[in-house]
């Protein structure tokens, strides 16, 4: 709908410029005829070329009101202008004619209407000017200058005024109006973009605050429960909420609201989980090898949840109690949108009989489902000690909001 409106507006601008230029040119050519015929005593065909063009141009504009074919009107006006200008140039001195500069207006008119016409007329007119020069230099033809000797300076003055007025009063003025409108639209778009960025930052900030509120509620609920298993479940849920809140917090703090610097995010998330589950004075070493990549929110959140589950399982079941241990996280980019995540620990591991898809552990099921959400696959790496996973995934493109019919 918006595209159709823009196309219609562009059509109206082209129509307005063409009709305006045609009408002004017709009036000026009619005035040129009157000057030449009555004041300069040029009673030859030169004067009547201006009259013929003025009448044809007015008829062309009048016919447009009936057929409404802008391309036809433009082509008739352009061909009539080119032929009339060449005839005037030939009858007033050839390559030395002061009216020859009017040819440049046809090029400008072509570019102002359509780019393809501008290129065409530029090539045609440059070729014609060169041919006029070559004819004058090497193949002189006895074409008399129809302007009397004593009136040539006045004709030159009128020619210059004719060209300058059309150039500045019509095309130049309209180009400046378009230029002003373009920058006005650019400023408005920039203001709207900054407003949207501010609103989007506020949304991320509020989402982060709401998630932190949920995390605090889970923490308060956990303090009032004595059952160890239930407290562990609430703690895991709290960490999942925090992993999502971190993404929104990092987006809120960035200038680019579409992506986050993932190495920083993984390091902050990992350090938080280790301190949360093992305490500040723990013996867990984090080995993080992630390149300087940026991921969008649709990829960052499910991948962050997957990493959260893997680290949580490592801290709970792999590196037990206050034992020493190492957690390694590495991401390698295979191509523009494909990545490989290697994550695991050097702890005690778990039995090979445990299945990621059908196991009873919620964490393992989440890891499997999150890998599928990332359009990837997950496999265990048996070549290393402990529990280690290889996750191949793709960056998820942001999905547009569905339109309301």
N, C-alpha and C positions, 0 to 999 in steps of 0.2 A: 504493500500500500504506500509506504513512504517512498520507495523507489519510483513508483508511478507518478507521485506528486513532484518529485525532483525532476523527472523527465519532462513533465508538463511545464514546470517552471522554466526549465532550460529552453524548451520549444518557444515559450512566450517571449523570452529574452531575445532569442534569435529572430523571431518574427518582428518584434519591436525594432530591433536594430536595422533589419533589412528594409522595412517599410520607411523608417525615418531616413536612412541614407538615400534610398531611392527617391523619396519626395524632395529632400533638400537638393540632391543632384539635379533633379528635373527643373526645379525653380532656378538654380544657378545657371544651368545650360540655357534656359529660356532667356535669362538676363544677358548671358554671353552672346546669344543670337542678336538681341536688340542692340547691344553695344557695337557688335561687329557690323551689323547691317546699316544702322542709322548714324552711328558716330564715327566709325572707322571706314565707312563706305566700302565694305567688303561684300560685294553682291554676288560672289562666286559660290561654288558648292560648299566652301568651308563654313560659311555662316549657316547654311541650311542643314549641315551635319548636326550642329548643336540643336536646331529646332526639331529635326527628326528624332534625335535621341530623347529630348524632353517629352515629346508627344508619345513616343513608344514606351518610355519609362512610366509615364502617368497611366497609359492604357494597361500596362503590365500590372501595376499596383491595383487598378480598378478591377481587372480580371481576377485577381487573387481573392477578392471578396466573394466571388462566385464559386471557384473550384477549390479554394483552400489548400492548394498543393504548394507548400513552401519551397520544395526542391525545384519544381518547375519554374516558379517565379524567380528564384535565385539564379538558375541557369540562364534564363532569358535575359535578366538584368546584367549578368556577368558577360555573356557573349556580346550583348548590345554595347556594353561599356568598352570592351576590348576592341571591337571592330570600329566603333566611333572614334576612340582615342587614336588608333592607328591611322585612320583616315585623316584626322586633324593633324597629326604629326607629319604625315606624308605631304599634306598640302601647305604646311607652314615651316618647312625647312629640313625635314627628315631628322637625322641624328642631331642636328643643331637646333631643332625646334624647342622652344621653352616649354611647350605643352607635354614634352616627353616624360617629364617627372610625374605626370598624372598616372602613368602606368604603375607606379609604386603603390598608389591607392588601391588598385585592383588586388595586389598581393595582400595588403593589409586587410581588405574586405574579405578575401578568401580565408585568411587565418582567423578573422573575427567571427566568421560564420561556422566553418568547419576546418579542422586541421588538414584533412585530405585535400580539400579544394585549395587551401593556401599553398601546399606543396606543389600542386599541379600548376597553379597560376605563377608561382615563383619560377618554375622551370620554363614554362611557355614564354613568359615575359622576358626573362633573361636571354632566352634564345632569340626572341624577336629583336631585342635591342642590339645584340651582337650582329644579327643579320643586317639590320639597318646600317650599322657601322661598316660592315664589309661591303655592302652595296655602295655606300657613299665613297669608300676608299678605293675599291678595286673595280667595281662595275657601275660607274656613275650613269644614272638615267636622268634624262632631261625632264624632271618634274618641276614645273615653275612654282615658286613660292607665291601663294595667292594673297599674301598680306602686303599691302603697299609699303614702300620703303619708309615713308614718313610715319607709319602707324605701327611699325614692328616693336618699338619700345613700349608702346601702350599695350599691345597684344601680349608682350612678355610679362608686363605688370599684371594684367588680368589673369594670365595663366598661373603666375605664382600665387596671386591672391586666391584663385579658385582652388589650387592644390592645398595651400596652407589652411584655408578655412575648412575644407572637408577633413583634412588631416587632424586639425586641432579641435574644431567645433563639433565634429560628428564622432569620428573614430576615437580620437584621443580622449575626448570627454567621456565617452561610454566606457573606454578601457579604464579610466581612472575611477569611474563609478563602480565598475566590477572589481577593481583592485581594492577599493575601500570596503565593499561588501564582503570580499574574501577575507580580509583581515578582521573585519567585524565578526564574521562567522567563526574565524579561528579563535578570537578572544572569547567568544561566547562558549565555544566547545571546550576551550581550556578551563574556563571558569566552571563549567558543568563537570568536567573531568576531575578537577580538584575537589569539587563538592562531593562527587561520588566517592572519591578516595577517602575523604574525611568521614563520610557516612559508613563506608566499608570498614575503616579502622575502628570506628565506634562499635560496629557490629561484632568484630573480632574481640574487642575489649570486653563487651558485655557477655559474649559467649564464654570467654575465658573466666570472667567473674562468676558466671552461673555454674560453670563446671567446678570451679574452686569451692563454691557453696555446696554443691553436691558432695565433693570430696570431704569437706568439713563435716557434713551431716553423717556420712559413712563413718568417719573417724569417731564422732561422738557416739554413734550407735554401737561401734565396736567396743568402746570403753565400758559400756553398761552390760556387756555380754561376757559371761564367764566361760562359755564353751569354746575350747581352743579351735576346733574345726570351723565353727561359725565365724569366729574372729578372723581366721585366716582367709575365709571366703570374702568377708567384707574388706579386708586389707587388699586383696587382689583386685577387687572391684574399684577400690579407691585409687590404686595405682593405674588402672586402665583409664579412669577418668582424668587423672593428672597427665597421662601421656597425651591425651587429646587436648587438654587445656594448654599444654606447652606449645603445641602447633599454633593455636590461635594467639598466644602471647607473642610468639616470634613474628607472626604475620603482622600483628599490631605495631610492632617496633620497627618494621622494615619500610623502606620507601616503595619497594616492589611488593604489592599486596597479593600477588598471584603465586609466588614461590617462596620457599624458605631454604636457608643454607643448611643442608642436611647433616653435615659433619658436626656442626655445633649442636644441633638438636639431639643427635644420638649420644654425644658425649654428656650433655646435661641430663638426658633421660637416664643413661646408664649410671652416672654418678649418684643421681637421686635414688634409684632403685637399690643400689648397693648400700647406701647409708640407711635407707629406710628398712631394709630387711636384715642387714648385718651390723648396723651401728656405725658410728663414726670411726672407731678404732678397729677396723676390719683388716683382714689379710688378703683381700681380693684385689687382684691386679686387672686393670682394664687395658686391653690391647685393641685400639681402634685404628683401622686403616681405611679411611674413606676419602676419596678425592673431593675436590672442590666442586660438588654438584648441587644443583638447586632443583627441588621437586615441588610440584603443585600440591595443593591441599588434598585433592582426591587421591593422590598417591601417598602423601606424607602421613596421613592419619592411619590408614590400614597397615602400612608398613611399620609405623611406630607402634601400633598395637601388637603386631607380630613380634617385633623386637622385644617389646615389653614382656610378652608371654614367654619367649625363649629365655630371657635373662632371669625372669622370676623363677622358672623351672630350674634353671642352673643354680640359683642361689638357695632354693628350697631343697632340691633333691640331689644335685650334683656336687656342690661344695657345701658339705654339711657342717653344721655348728660353726665353730670359729676356726675351722681348718683353712690352710692356705689354698689358694686356687687362682686360676686365670680364666677370664672370659674374653674371647676375641670376637670382634665384629669387623668384617671387611666387605666393602661393596666395590665391585668392578663394573665399569660401563662397557658393554659389548658393542653397542651402536647407539644411534641418537636416542632411542626410546627403550632399549633393552638393558637390563642390569642383572648382575649375579650377586646375591648376598650369601656370605658364609658366616655363620654365627654358631657359637657353641662354647663348651668349657672343657677343662681337663679333669673333671671330677669323676665320680664313680659310674655315671651313666645309668642306663636302665636296660632291661632285657630286650633282645631283638624280637621277641614275640609280641611286644606291644605295638599295636597298629595305630598310625596317626589318624586314620579315618574312623575306625570303630572302637578306639580305646575309650575307657571310662573317664579319663582325665579331661576336664573342660578346657584346660590350657592347651593340650595337644589338639583337641578338636578345633579350637579357635585358630591355632597356627595353620592347620590344614585349610580351614575355610577362608582365612585371610589371604593365603597364597592363591587360592582360586579367585578371590575378589580382585587380586592384582594381576589376573590373567596369566598366572605363572604356575610353576610346579615346585614341589618341595620333596627332597630326598634326604635320608640320613647319610652321613659320611662315615663309613666304618673304618676308614684308614687312620683316624685320629683317636686318641684316648678321650674318654668321656662321651658327652652327647653333643653331636655337631650336625648342623643342617646346611644343605645347599639349596638356596631358594632362587629360582630364576623367575623374574617378573618383568612386566612392562609398565612404563609410566602411563597412568590413566588420564586420558584427555578429559577436560571438564565437560560435563554434560549440560546443554542448554536447558533452560526451564521450558516445560511444555507450554505451548500456546493455548489460550482459552478460546474455544470456538464460540 
